[in-house]
Amino acid sequence: MKWLQTFVNAKLHQITAEELRRYAAPFELALSTRESEMLARLIKQEKIDFFNEKERTVLFKKVEGIIGTSRARKLDNIVQTFLHENKL
């Protein structure tokens, strides 16, 4: 499934603020325009491997500074659930 990991990472590194808000909405994770713009910029700058737990943890510490601890944890739980359910 390495090809799928590569695809997901590539998509996330190109994500827009609008896409972040749209993807977060079904999970009841409200993001302001400013927050989503900052998150999209951070994700593009960091270029992490979202399947690497250590890299993801470092990124989510920075995400906490943008959207706060509770919403960052919720976002991390969503990502972990996705990875686990899809056996990635």
Backbone torsions as a table, in degrees:
resi	resn	phi	psi	omega
1	MET	NA	14.3	-180.0
2	LYS	-57.9	-36.7	-179.9
3	TRP	-62.3	-36.7	179.8
4	LEU	-69.4	-40.2	177.0
5	GLN	-61.5	-42.5	178.8
6	THR	-62.7	-42.8	179.1
7	PHE	-62.7	-47.8	-178.5
8	VAL	-62.6	-45.7	178.5
9	ASN	-60.6	-43.8	-179.9
10	ALA	-61.6	-43.0	179.3
11	LYS	-63.4	-44.9	-179.1
12	LEU	-65.1	-35.4	180.0
13	HIS	-71.8	-12.1	178.8
14	GLN	-111.1	5.9	-172.9
15	ILE	-64.5	144.5	178.2
16	THR	-100.2	165.5	177.8
17	ALA	-61.0	-41.5	179.6
18	GLU	-62.8	-43.2	178.3
19	GLU	-62.8	-40.4	178.2
20	LEU	-59.1	-46.6	179.0
21	ARG	-62.8	-41.7	-178.7
22	ARG	-65.8	-42.4	-179.5
23	TYR	-72.1	-29.7	-178.5
24	ALA	-77.1	-30.0	-174.0
25	ALA	-55.9	-46.7	-179.6
26	PRO	-62.0	-19.7	179.9
27	PHE	-96.6	10.7	-180.0
28	GLU	55.6	42.1	177.2
29	LEU	-113.1	93.4	-176.8
30	ALA	-75.5	130.1	176.3
31	LEU	-126.7	133.0	175.0
32	SER	-74.8	166.5	177.8
33	THR	-58.8	-45.1	-179.4
34	ARG	-62.4	-46.1	179.6
35	GLU	-61.0	-45.4	-178.3
36	SER	-66.6	-35.0	176.1
37	GLU	-65.3	-42.0	179.3
38	MET	-66.3	-41.0	179.4
39	LEU	-65.7	-43.9	179.5
40	ALA	-61.1	-42.5	178.2
41	ARG	-63.0	-43.8	179.4
42	LEU	-62.0	-46.2	-179.1
43	ILE	-62.2	-40.4	179.3
44	LYS	-67.6	-38.1	-178.6
45	GLN	-71.6	-40.9	-173.6
46	GLU	-72.1	-36.6	-179.9
47	LYS	49.7	48.2	-179.9
48	ILE	-84.7	165.4	171.0
49	ASP	-91.3	108.5	-176.7
50	PHE	-65.7	-10.4	179.2
51	PHE	-94.7	-1.8	177.2
52	ASN	-99.3	112.6	-174.0
53	GLU	-59.9	-40.0	-179.2
54	LYS	-64.6	-45.5	179.4
55	GLU	-64.3	-40.3	179.7
56	ARG	-65.0	-39.3	179.2
57	THR	-62.2	-43.0	178.2
58	VAL	-62.8	-43.6	178.8
59	LEU	-62.1	-44.4	-176.1
60	PHE	-69.2	-22.2	172.0
61	LYS	-65.5	-38.7	177.6
62	LYS	-72.1	-36.4	177.6
63	VAL	-61.5	-38.0	177.7
64	GLU	-55.6	-38.4	179.8
65	GLY	-66.4	-20.7	-178.7
66	ILE	-95.4	-45.2	-173.8
67	ILE	-116.4	1.1	178.7
68	GLY	90.7	160.0	-174.2
69	THR	-63.2	-47.4	-173.8
70	SER	-66.0	-42.9	179.7
71	ARG	-72.9	-32.6	176.8
72	ALA	-65.6	-40.6	177.4
73	ARG	-64.3	-41.3	178.9
74	LYS	-62.0	-43.6	178.4
75	LEU	-63.1	-42.1	177.9
76	ASP	-63.3	-40.6	177.6
77	ASN	-63.1	-38.7	177.5
78	ILE	-62.3	-46.2	-179.9
79	VAL	-62.8	-46.8	-179.6
80	GLN	-62.1	-40.8	178.2
81	THR	-62.0	-44.9	178.2
82	PHE	-58.9	-46.5	-178.1
83	LEU	-64.9	-42.3	-178.4
84	HIS	-68.4	-46.9	-177.7
85	GLU	-65.2	-29.0	-179.2
86	ASN	-99.1	7.5	178.1
87	LYS	51.0	46.5	-178.0
88	LEU	-101.5	NA	NA
